[in-house]
Amino acid sequence: MTTDLASVLAGSRLLPVLTVASVASAGPLADALAAGGARCAEVTFRTPDAERVVKAMAAHGALTVGAGTVLTAEQAERAVAAGARFLVSPGYDDEVVDRARRLGVPVVPGVATASELMRALKAGLDTVKLFPAEPLGGTGLLRALAAPFPQARFVPTGGIGPGRLPAYLAHPSVLAVGGSWIATSGHLERGQYDEIRRLTAEAVERTAP
C-alpha cells in the first residue's frame, strides 16, 4: 500500500530540489543538507548520474530521498530501485502515476491549472506540485486553486526563493515548498558545502512554525 507524502516527509516543510551532475557530490551534499536541518531531498532525473546520485544519497541515510522530473514509468522503476521513497513529476502522466502506485511510493504530479488539478483529484491523489509556481502567479494562483478544492494539498515549486517561503507556508493547503536555491549547480561545482549548509539552516528556520 502506498504511503502518503506527508508521512514520508515526516513533518518537514522544506523540499530541497537538487540537480546533481556527479555522484561524487552525493555524500558531501547529503552531509551539508542534514547538518543544516533538512530531512528530505528531491534529486531530479535530469543528469546522466541522477540514478547513481539517488542511490548514494539514499544509502547515506541522513535524508529521505525522492526522485524528481520523473517523466516515464521506466524512470519511476529505476528511481525506486535506486532507493527513491517518493516521485515528483513536472506534469500529470497516467503511466507514471500508475507505476508509482504499483511500486508503493507516493507520487506528486505537477499541475498548472484547475483542469489538471481536477484530473489528479479524480485519480485519487490529494497532493500535487504547483509548478512553476512563481511564473504562474505565485501565492495568488495558489489561493485561487485552493479555494474550490479544499481537499487538495500543494507543494509549490519553481522560481521560489527564501524570501517567498513564509508567504507560501502561511497558506493551510501547502504541505511543503520546493526550492533549488539551496544547492545550485554552481555551489556543487565549486564545492561550497558550507554555503549549502548555511542556506539550508536559514530555510529550515524560515519554515519553523
C-alpha positions as CSV (number, residue, x, y, z in Angstrom):
1,M,0.0,0.0,0.0
2,T,1.3,3.4,-0.9
3,T,2.3,5.7,2.0
4,D,1.2,9.3,1.6
5,L,3.8,12.1,1.1
6,A,3.1,13.7,4.4
7,S,4.2,10.5,6.2
8,V,7.3,10.3,4.1
9,L,8.3,13.9,4.7
10,A,7.8,13.4,8.5
11,G,6.7,17.0,9.1
12,S,9.3,18.7,7.0
13,R,8.0,21.7,5.1
14,L,11.2,22.2,3.1
15,L,12.0,20.1,0.0
16,P,15.4,20.9,-1.5
17,V,15.3,20.3,-5.2
18,L,18.7,19.1,-6.4
19,T,20.2,18.7,-9.9
20,V,23.5,16.9,-9.3
21,A,25.9,16.3,-12.2
22,S,28.3,13.9,-10.4
23,V,27.8,11.1,-7.9
24,A,31.0,12.4,-6.2
25,S,28.9,15.2,-4.8
26,A,26.3,12.9,-3.2
27,G,27.9,12.2,0.1
28,P,29.1,15.8,0.9
29,L,25.8,17.2,-0.3
30,A,23.8,14.9,1.9
31,D,26.1,15.8,4.9
32,A,25.6,19.5,4.3
33,L,21.8,19.3,3.9
34,A,21.4,17.1,7.0
35,A,23.8,19.4,9.0
36,G,21.5,22.3,8.0
37,G,18.5,20.6,9.3
38,A,16.9,19.2,6.1
39,R,15.0,15.9,6.4
40,C,14.4,15.2,2.8
41,A,15.5,16.0,-0.7
42,E,14.4,15.6,-4.3
43,V,17.1,14.6,-6.8
44,T,16.0,15.5,-10.4
45,F,16.4,12.9,-13.1
46,R,17.9,15.4,-15.4
47,T,21.6,14.3,-15.5
48,P,23.2,11.0,-16.6
49,D,24.4,10.4,-13.0
50,A,21.0,11.0,-11.4
51,E,20.2,7.4,-10.7
52,R,23.5,6.8,-9.0
53,V,23.1,10.0,-7.0
54,V,19.8,8.9,-5.7
55,K,21.3,5.5,-4.7
56,A,24.3,7.1,-3.0
57,M,22.2,9.7,-1.1
58,A,19.6,7.1,-0.1
59,A,22.3,4.8,1.2
60,H,23.8,7.7,3.1
61,G,20.8,7.5,5.5
62,A,20.8,11.1,6.6
63,L,17.8,12.2,4.4
64,T,14.6,10.8,2.9
65,V,15.4,10.9,-0.8
66,G,13.0,11.2,-3.6
67,A,13.3,11.5,-7.4
68,G,12.1,14.5,-9.4
69,T,11.5,15.2,-13.1
70,V,10.2,11.7,-13.4
71,L,8.7,11.7,-16.9
72,T,8.1,8.0,-17.7
73,A,7.1,4.7,-16.0
74,E,10.6,3.4,-16.8
75,Q,12.2,6.2,-14.9
76,A,9.9,5.6,-12.0
77,E,11.0,2.0,-11.8
78,R,14.7,3.0,-11.9
79,A,14.3,5.7,-9.3
80,V,12.6,3.4,-6.8
81,A,15.1,0.6,-7.5
82,A,17.8,3.1,-6.6
83,G,16.2,4.0,-3.3
84,A,13.8,6.9,-4.0
85,R,11.0,6.9,-1.5
86,F,8.7,9.3,-3.4
87,L,8.4,10.5,-7.0
88,V,7.8,14.0,-8.4
89,S,6.8,14.9,-11.9
90,P,6.5,18.4,-13.6
91,G,3.2,17.4,-15.1
92,Y,0.5,14.7,-14.8
93,D,1.1,11.4,-16.6
94,D,-1.2,8.4,-16.1
95,E,1.6,5.8,-16.6
96,V,3.9,7.5,-14.0
97,V,1.0,7.6,-11.5
98,D,0.0,4.0,-12.1
99,R,3.6,2.8,-11.9
100,A,4.2,4.7,-8.6
101,R,1.1,3.0,-7.1
102,R,2.3,-0.4,-8.2
103,L,5.7,0.3,-6.6
104,G,4.0,1.5,-3.4
105,V,5.6,5.0,-3.3
106,P,3.9,8.5,-3.2
107,V,3.8,10.4,-6.4
108,V,3.3,14.1,-6.7
109,P,2.3,15.2,-10.2
110,G,2.7,18.8,-11.4
111,V,-0.3,20.9,-12.1
112,A,-0.7,24.4,-13.5
113,T,-4.4,24.7,-14.0
114,A,-7.7,23.8,-12.3
115,S,-8.4,21.2,-15.0
116,E,-5.1,19.4,-14.2
117,L,-5.8,19.6,-10.5
118,M,-9.3,18.0,-11.1
119,R,-7.6,15.2,-13.1
120,A,-5.3,14.5,-10.2
121,L,-8.0,14.5,-7.6
122,K,-10.2,12.3,-9.8
123,A,-7.3,9.8,-9.9
124,G,-7.3,9.7,-6.1
125,L,-4.3,12.0,-5.5
126,D,-4.7,14.7,-2.9
127,T,-1.1,16.2,-3.1
128,V,0.2,17.9,-6.2
129,K,3.1,20.0,-7.2
130,L,2.2,23.6,-8.2
131,F,4.7,24.2,-11.0
132,P,6.2,26.5,-12.0
133,A,4.7,28.4,-9.0
134,E,6.1,31.9,-9.3
135,P,5.9,32.3,-13.1
136,L,2.3,31.1,-12.9
137,G,1.2,33.7,-10.4
138,G,2.7,32.6,-7.1
139,T,0.5,32.7,-4.0
140,G,-2.3,34.4,-5.9
141,L,-2.7,31.3,-8.1
142,L,-2.3,29.1,-5.0
143,R,-5.2,30.8,-3.3
144,A,-7.3,30.7,-6.4
145,L,-6.8,26.9,-6.8
146,A,-7.1,26.1,-3.1
147,A,-10.5,27.9,-2.7
148,P,-12.6,25.5,-4.8
149,F,-10.5,22.4,-3.9
150,P,-10.1,22.4,-0.1
151,Q,-9.2,18.8,-0.1
152,A,-6.0,19.4,-2.2
153,R,-2.5,19.9,-0.7
154,F,0.2,21.6,-2.6
155,V,4.0,21.5,-2.9
156,P,4.7,24.8,-4.7
157,T,8.0,24.7,-6.7
158,G,9.6,26.8,-9.4
159,G,11.1,30.2,-9.0
160,I,10.7,30.3,-5.2
161,G,13.4,31.9,-3.2
162,P,14.0,32.2,0.6
163,G,12.1,35.4,0.8
164,R,8.9,33.9,-0.6
165,L,8.9,30.9,1.8
166,P,6.8,32.5,4.6
167,A,4.0,33.6,2.1
168,Y,3.6,30.1,0.7
169,L,3.8,28.3,4.1
170,A,1.2,30.6,5.6
171,H,-1.4,29.0,3.4
172,P,-3.0,26.0,5.1
173,S,-3.1,24.0,1.9
174,V,0.7,24.0,1.5
175,L,2.3,20.8,2.6
176,A,5.9,21.8,1.7
177,V,7.8,24.1,-0.5
178,G,10.3,23.0,-3.1
179,G,13.4,25.1,-3.8
180,S,16.6,24.8,-5.9
181,W,18.4,27.8,-4.5
182,I,19.7,25.8,-1.5
183,A,22.1,23.8,-3.6
184,T,22.7,25.1,-7.1
185,S,24.9,23.6,-9.8
186,G,27.3,26.5,-9.0
187,H,27.5,25.6,-5.4
188,L,28.3,21.9,-6.3
189,E,30.8,22.8,-9.0
190,R,32.7,25.0,-6.5
191,G,32.4,22.6,-3.6
192,Q,30.6,25.1,-1.5
193,Y,29.1,22.7,1.0
194,D,29.4,25.1,3.9
195,E,27.3,27.6,2.0
196,I,24.7,24.8,1.2
197,R,24.6,24.0,4.9
198,R,24.1,27.7,5.8
199,L,21.3,28.2,3.2
200,T,19.6,25.0,4.4
201,A,19.7,26.1,8.0
202,E,18.3,29.5,7.1
203,A,15.5,28.0,5.1
204,V,14.7,25.4,7.8
205,E,14.4,28.3,10.3
206,R,12.0,30.1,7.9
207,T,9.8,27.0,7.8
208,A,9.6,26.6,11.5
209,P,6.1,27.1,13.0
